[in-house]
Amino acid sequence: MNEGRGERTAPGADEIEGRELVKELRAYADRLQHLKELVKNSVAEIKRLRKRMKEKIEELKETRLCYEWWYILSDLLETITGTEARRGRGELLSDDLDIIANLDLFYDLYDIFMQLVSLRLRDDCTVTVNVDDVYIHIAIEGIDFHPPVSKREFVKNLIKYANVIAPHLREPIREAFLELTSIAKDFKFLDELKIVRKGSFRAWFGEEPEIFNEIRLHPFAIYSIELSKADMTYTFGIGEVERLFELYDTINEMYREWAAKALEIRKYNEEIIRKMKNTLAVYILSEKL
């Protein structure tokens, strides 16, 4: 009775395998479509985030956080000079020397020594002394160092090598020189003030972050900071908000420390300069020199 109907045979192994492949391909296609949608949405999101970051950076530039260092330096300058710094908020103080010149008493120290070494130091020809591979030329008038040095290093060398130089000076000059260098050895040089933080600090190069392990203020480049890692050091202007926006709390803390220590150094050095001026005046007035 059922002889006319063909019986349905079970699918073969090849047919089963084909269906599994179709299933896998469909899954891959669905996943690919999903990822394409994600990419499309991600590109739009990236554009939106870039725009928002630019807007927020511009907003941040107008906040006190990014100018706190300016207020710190302005207050310091007003404390030193006794006059108000009449400048618009955020405008750079005229230059580094605007503050440094009022803080650093180095040139007072330099002038005192120049008054002395410009006198007749010897009665005969120049003598040269070699110590620590430094050649000290002591002439009838004047002292030179080789290799040549800056004015700061010149004064530091006078203090460091005082006992080497003194025996080659005329007796009256020798006495004054040793007394002045003895007082000056306690002078604190502002260029040796280092304000450093160690840790993990992130700065941005476009959309790429870099991690640094040290941040440093240099006392004579007070509108810039140095970020270091391994053997690399980068210098940034303090106003580069787009790079430094994560670091301003640390930066402002460092400026507060710098200002407090720099002011303390100035007050300390005032007494040393006073003693040296009085000492030199005694020798000049006595006409011994």
Secondary structure, 3 states (H helix, E strand, C coil): CCCCCCCCCCCCHHHHHHHHHHHHHHHHHHHHHHHHHHHHHHHHHHHHHHHHHHHHHHHHHCCHHHHHHHHHHHHHHHHHHCCCCCCCCCCCCCCHHHHHHHHCCHHHHHHHHHHHHCCCCCCCCCEEEEECCEEEEECCCCEEEECCCCHHHHHHHHHHCHHHHHHHCCHHHHHHHHHHHHHHCCCCCHHHCCEEEEEEEEEEECCEEEEEEEEEECCCCCCEEEEEECCEEEEEECCCHHHHCCCHHHHHHHHHHHHHHHHHHHHHHHHHHHHHHHHHHHHHHCCCC
